[in-house]
Amino acid sequence: MTTDPDLAGLSGPVVHDEIVPARAPWLHHVATGQTLRIVDLEGNQAVDFLLYSAADDAERYSAQDTVAAQGNLFLRAGTVLRSNEGRPMMTITATSVEYHDTIGGACSCESNTLRYGHHTKSQHACVENFLEANLIEGRGKRDMVSNINFFMNVPVEEDGALGIVDGISAPGLTVDLRAEMDVIVVVSNCPQINNPCNAFNPTPVRMIVTA
Amino acid sequence: MMGILADPMAARDHARAMAGTVVEAMPLLPPVADDLPTDVSAEDLVWEETIAAGGYATRRLARGSRLRLIDLEGDACASLLIFNAEMPTERLNVADTVKVQWNAYLGAGKLLLSDMGRVLMSILVDDAGTHDAFCGTSNATTNQAKYGEGRNSGAFPNGRDRLLLGAAKHGLQRRDVHPCVNLFKGTRIEPDGTITPLVGPYEGGRTMILRAEMDVIVVIANCPHVLDPREQWSVTPLRASAWRGAVTPADDPIRNATPEGLRAFLNVEDYFRR
């Protein structure tokens, strides 16, 4: 019996277990029926997340199809992550965080110049990570779409005011995703240091896949 | 009929006899419009087209061009893609559009931002006020579930397949069809994240004018909003007009409205510094 608290509640053998360093990209193929658990090891760490169908990577995660299908902006336990062709890609089977974001997108060198000023242009950013990982498999800029930000909090106020605010995550909190098709998971462990999404201190996350 | 048209010259005469036919949804060539703003010369009109209910249209527009969209009968839904015409890998980014402007809702004065920190188009005039940056458009699956059918070749085409065809006319592919914005059909976000669709139908004639801040390709699909609660597939024609206009000057109020927006214009001006 394991005593590793990060594995609590997972059934099935662990087939992959990896720590993604702070600020780094991660790419992994997850087969139909496998479960990916993301562990926010130190708390308040945004995990930027994209999905592609392994069989046809022009089919990919669609934030718009996902929120329209459930009639709600926030991703919670039970949310089905849908593709740009309306098909289920993964399901959030469990999460110890109330909700996750999919409207805030990924930070980029270019959008950082708008949000914070041109002095941030040279800072590392999620789009750099997404590109670095995707380029390995022949995908590129045309494959960048609105992503998920696990453990990130983007409320929308009554007048439409919207912004990334302090995280609602804490050390050891998790999200579990069951693959509904063979998928390619591409992650940026967010390096942003100009807003509260990572508590101004990017930290490692753990990726556990069970069969 | 078939017997007569077995003769190529008869087929030619039959085809030519159609000349001059006028229908509601069609482009006018050369473009003509009797309702241009008073400061716009008729010679500067570059595009005049009525897009059918369930139809689509696409156009390359030069920097400075104005694009006017009119919801003729109050039930149009313009799902819009925007590309940088000279480098279509740069395109509308809906997440950056809402995030950078700190607001979920589109309207007059708002910018439509690219994934390269630049402003592709800005909204000069908006008397609709109901738009949507979150839901995207329908696809074959959603139309099949809702209307029993959703093919391009059927009676209830879906928005995604229309956008795919429009993008394909510029040599673009499935992976180029990015998250879109919907104009004229809106959503309101409730405190718990619930998305409330705002689909009218509204009074006819609602108008928007957008300004191209770069050389852009626009692709517009006019299909029912994906969260339209009506059982019937309901949409009415959309009119598009475009005319030449001045590139945004340094003292433009939209350019200077916010520090984030100003930097998006500075990035555009830097891109064209060549």
HADDOCK unambig.tbl for C-alpha pairs under 7 A between the chains (distance, minus, plus):
assign (segid A and resid 58 and name CA) (segid B and resid 174 and name CA) 6.22 0.50 0.50
assign (segid A and resid 58 and name CA) (segid B and resid 175 and name CA) 5.16 0.50 0.50
assign (segid A and resid 64 and name CA) (segid B and resid 134 and name CA) 5.68 0.50 0.50
assign (segid A and resid 64 and name CA) (segid B and resid 135 and name CA) 4.62 0.50 0.50
assign (segid A and resid 64 and name CA) (segid B and resid 136 and name CA) 4.99 0.50 0.50
assign (segid A and resid 64 and name CA) (segid B and resid 179 and name CA) 6.89 0.50 0.50
assign (segid A and resid 65 and name CA) (segid B and resid 135 and name CA) 6.53 0.50 0.50
assign (segid A and resid 65 and name CA) (segid B and resid 136 and name CA) 6.57 0.50 0.50
assign (segid A and resid 67 and name CA) (segid B and resid 135 and name CA) 6.52 0.50 0.50
assign (segid A and resid 68 and name CA) (segid B and resid 135 and name CA) 5.01 0.50 0.50
assign (segid A and resid 68 and name CA) (segid B and resid 227 and name CA) 6.80 0.50 0.50
assign (segid A and resid 71 and name CA) (segid B and resid 194 and name CA) 5.91 0.50 0.50
assign (segid A and resid 71 and name CA) (segid B and resid 195 and name CA) 5.23 0.50 0.50
assign (segid A and resid 72 and name CA) (segid B and resid 193 and name CA) 5.08 0.50 0.50
assign (segid A and resid 72 and name CA) (segid B and resid 194 and name CA) 4.24 0.50 0.50
assign (segid A and resid 72 and name CA) (segid B and resid 195 and name CA) 5.18 0.50 0.50
assign (segid A and resid 73 and name CA) (segid B and resid 193 and name CA) 4.91 0.50 0.50
assign (segid A and resid 73 and name CA) (segid B and resid 194 and name CA) 6.44 0.50 0.50
assign (segid A and resid 73 and name CA) (segid B and resid 195 and name CA) 6.79 0.50 0.50
assign (segid A and resid 74 and name CA) (segid B and resid 193 and name CA) 5.83 0.50 0.50
assign (segid A and resid 85 and name CA) (segid B and resid 139 and name CA) 6.36 0.50 0.50
assign (segid A and resid 86 and name CA) (segid B and resid 139 and name CA) 6.83 0.50 0.50
assign (segid A and resid 86 and name CA) (segid B and resid 141 and name CA) 5.99 0.50 0.50
assign (segid A and resid 103 and name CA) (segid B and resid 95 and name CA) 5.64 0.50 0.50
assign (segid A and resid 104 and name CA) (segid B and resid 95 and name CA) 5.34 0.50 0.50
assign (segid A and resid 104 and name CA) (segid B and resid 99 and name CA) 5.98 0.50 0.50
assign (segid A and resid 105 and name CA) (segid B and resid 95 and name CA) 4.86 0.50 0.50
assign (segid A and resid 105 and name CA) (segid B and resid 96 and name CA) 6.57 0.50 0.50
assign (segid A and resid 110 and name CA) (segid B and resid 116 and name CA) 5.24 0.50 0.50
assign (segid A and resid 110 and name CA) (segid B and resid 117 and name CA) 4.65 0.50 0.50
assign (segid A and resid 111 and name CA) (segid B and resid 116 and name CA) 6.73 0.50 0.50
assign (segid A and resid 111 and name CA) (segid B and resid 117 and name CA) 4.71 0.50 0.50
assign (segid A and resid 114 and name CA) (segid B and resid 100 and name CA) 6.87 0.50 0.50
assign (segid A and resid 114 and name CA) (segid B and resid 117 and name CA) 6.44 0.50 0.50
assign (segid A and resid 114 and name CA) (segid B and resid 260 and name CA) 4.70 0.50 0.50
assign (segid A and resid 114 and name CA) (segid B and resid 263 and name CA) 5.39 0.50 0.50
assign (segid A and resid 114 and name CA) (segid B and resid 264 and name CA) 6.04 0.50 0.50
assign (segid A and resid 115 and name CA) (segid B and resid 100 and name CA) 5.85 0.50 0.50
assign (segid A and resid 115 and name CA) (segid B and resid 260 and name CA) 5.74 0.50 0.50
assign (segid A and resid 141 and name CA) (segid B and resid 89 and name CA) 6.27 0.50 0.50
assign (segid A and resid 142 and name CA) (segid B and resid 89 and name CA) 5.52 0.50 0.50
assign (segid A and resid 142 and name CA) (segid B and resid 175 and name CA) 5.91 0.50 0.50
assign (segid A and resid 142 and name CA) (segid B and resid 176 and name CA) 5.64 0.50 0.50
assign (segid A and resid 143 and name CA) (segid B and resid 175 and name CA) 6.04 0.50 0.50
assign (segid A and resid 145 and name CA) (segid B and resid 178 and name CA) 6.51 0.50 0.50
assign (segid A and resid 145 and name CA) (segid B and resid 179 and name CA) 7.00 0.50 0.50
assign (segid A and resid 146 and name CA) (segid B and resid 95 and name CA) 6.33 0.50 0.50
assign (segid A and resid 156 and name CA) (segid B and resid 189 and name CA) 6.93 0.50 0.50
assign (segid A and resid 156 and name CA) (segid B and resid 191 and name CA) 6.88 0.50 0.50
assign (segid A and resid 157 and name CA) (segid B and resid 191 and name CA) 6.72 0.50 0.50
assign (segid A and resid 160 and name CA) (segid B and resid 103 and name CA) 5.06 0.50 0.50
assign (segid A and resid 160 and name CA) (segid B and resid 104 and name CA) 4.75 0.50 0.50
assign (segid A and resid 160 and name CA) (segid B and resid 105 and name CA) 5.92 0.50 0.50
assign (segid A and resid 161 and name CA) (segid B and resid 102 and name CA) 5.75 0.50 0.50
assign (segid A and resid 161 and name CA) (segid B and resid 103 and name CA) 4.48 0.50 0.50
assign (segid A and resid 161 and name CA) (segid B and resid 104 and name CA) 6.41 0.50 0.50
assign (segid A and resid 162 and name CA) (segid B and resid 99 and name CA) 6.93 0.50 0.50
assign (segid A and resid 162 and name CA) (segid B and resid 102 and name CA) 5.01 0.50 0.50
assign (segid A and resid 162 and name CA) (segid B and resid 103 and name CA) 5.01 0.50 0.50
assign (segid A and resid 162 and name CA) (segid B and resid 104 and name CA) 6.25 0.50 0.50
assign (segid A and resid 163 and name CA) (segid B and resid 99 and name CA) 6.42 0.50 0.50
assign (segid A and resid 163 and name CA) (segid B and resid 102 and name CA) 5.74 0.50 0.50
